[in-house]
Amino acid sequence: MTGEAAADRRVVALTGADALPFLQGLVTNDVLPLAKGRGIVWAALLTPQGKYLADFFVVNTGAALLLDLPEALADATLRRLTMYRLRADVQMAATPLQVQRGLGAAPADALPDPRHPALGWRRYADAPGTGPGTGPAIDWDAIRVAHVIPEAARELLVDDSYILEAGFERLHGVDFRKGCYVGQEVTARMKHKTELRKGLVRVRLHGEAGFGDEITADGKAAGVLFTRAGDHAIAYLRLDRATGPMQAGGATVTLDPAP
């Protein structure tokens, strides 16, 4: 099984003696266990103010250390990493590898998506995978909506989103024991000293509404509608205003139980 091609990803090779320690001081998750062998870690890069800049996978395939980046943010992310590199022994280079992903039985060289079991596995290979139209399409948006899993440039907004509001703790994208990283102080404060009043949640829709529609409750702004799949969607809501029926576009919106 080769899996579906994920055409919206870019795979970059990471080399040099300082590669993992360099990332460890920058990203939200603990990547040092990858020094021991094959594995995959999902992490985010934040501003010093704790706001989202990018998320990506750090992968040890057993043969190479890779960054699996969203194409929409790849150039900006690599520029930011290069800016932080200074004199560290770290090199980043393009590769011909492509991301394949699938559900069910995984190839021997695949790795489980660390965010949620429902996302199946990821594989890095020269072959592009099946691609659209050559096999049963997997509705990844439906899976993301069912489990409230955000995606770059959709629910995760550069210089705006906070990762705890986006569910990174639940999805294994942040480690509170690993020590300092850029934006760590704000993230830790949100974890330990405040109660989250806003965040990504799953909602049910009755009627027509689309991506980016404002959600209101009793005429007051309550949030924004994001990815929709059937009668459900991911929304960013002010939780204190999500206590009853809300409106977005021509739809009635109600809060769904937590996944």
Secondary structure by P-SEA (a helix, b strand, c coil): ccccccccbbbbbbbccaaaaaaaacccccccccccccbbbbbbbbcccccccccccccccccbbbbbcccccaaaaaaaaaaacccccbbbbbbcbbbbbbccccccccccccccccccccccccccccccccccccaaaaaaaaacccccccccccccccccccccccccccccccccccaaaaaaaaacccccccbbbbbbbcccccccbbbbcccccccccccccccbbbbbccccccccccccccbbbbbcccc
